[in-house]
Amino acid sequence: MTIEFFLPMKKVPTTTHQQKQVTVVNGKPVFYEPEDLKVARAKLMAHLGKYVPEKRYNNPIRLYVKWCFPITGKHTNGKYKHTKPDIDNSQKLLFDCMTDLRFWKDDSLIVSLIAEKFWAELPGIYIKIEEV
């Protein structure tokens, strides 16, 4: 089973899962999501919700993710983006959202990941999932 789709977004989320915060309540650490992380999660969940497969993946998968950021400055369409956010940090929030939506049993099923960042005239996130 293979699915692929593009999530067009005027502003691709740059908030990452690593931005979770910690506070101390009654002498114990409590982790929480700051407002910008909650907004990014909600945006991803809303866009991804349209593409949840009828049957979730239960076998190893290869995941292709192309982060397409709006062009700024002298950058041109299709050129690699080598500035923040770090690509590895961007993946975690995306994986968590896709797991919560039941794209797959667990993101440990991702055995192959091809992730890239580009400048793009049409910003958004391209995703392809295939069983291996």
C-alpha positions, 0 to 999 in steps of 0.5 A: 500500500502506497499513499502520497499527498501534498499539504499546501500551507502558506506558512509551513510550521517551523516550531519543533517538538524540541520546544516543549517546556518544563515547569516545577509543580509541587517539587516535580517537573511537569512538561507542557507545550507552549502556545506556538507548539500547540498551534503548529500541532493543531495545524498539522493535525487539521491538514493531515486529517484529510489523508488518514488511510482507511487501514493504518500501516502495520508493517515497515514503511519508507517515508518521504517528506519534502518540506517546501518553505516560502521563498524569501530573499534571493532564494529560488524555487526548488533550491535546497534550504540550508537554514533553520529549522533543523530537519531532524527536529521538524520530523518529530512533531510530524511523526507524532501527529501522524501516529496520533491520527493512526497513519501507522501503529507506531512511528518505529515502523519507519525504517527508511526516511528520506527528508529534504527542505526546499525553497518553493513557490508553492509552500507546504509538505509533500508526503509519500508512505510506502510499505517496504 
